[in-house]
């Protein structure tokens, strides 16, 4: 069974940084693209970023481009999201999703990021 | 507002059939890009229901079905059950935007 476990969320001040991790198990990790999707409190889903299975291709939403960096370590079955210059509007539950570059087959339970002074 | 348009809410009685629409444009659904559907139960993570317009994800009952025509797609749920009460999101790709996934705003299904 595929399991995805996000970690690294928490409270951070505006302008600060945070690194999220998503540890995967039960799959051949390098065979799958990984995505990050966020959901602000009481709002809908917003795609944030994606990385190919090899890590050679990365993609970002305009809202985070230049501030967030996605990466992966296939030896550790883990994908990361480095979030810099955080803003109040980045406050959300962040989900990692395994699948293709086009949709998410399996999702983690999410980690809450709160940006506030 | 969202690139894909969904009704904010739908409702139905147990056993009934409901449909949730997802309306796009010529740069996403109308351009031939696939539509995918997710179910999000209260206080839970999204779960893939339908991928590639009409393919059920593993373990999804055949009460759930998807279709696509022109610039729109639909999710149909037959034999409504109380446990179907959730938020439903459609998702596709838009060639006019720089990102990969675009979502509908979500539809809250209430089982009366």
Interface residues (C-beta under 8 A of the other chain):
Chain A: X35 X37 X44 X45 X46 X47 X50 X59 X60 X61 X62 X65 X95 X97 X99 X101 X102 X103 X104 X105 X106 X107 X108 X109 X110
Chain B: X2 X34 X36 X38 X40 X44 X45 X46 X47 X48 X51 X57 X89 X91 X93 X97 X98 X99 X100 X101 X102 X103 X104 X105 X106
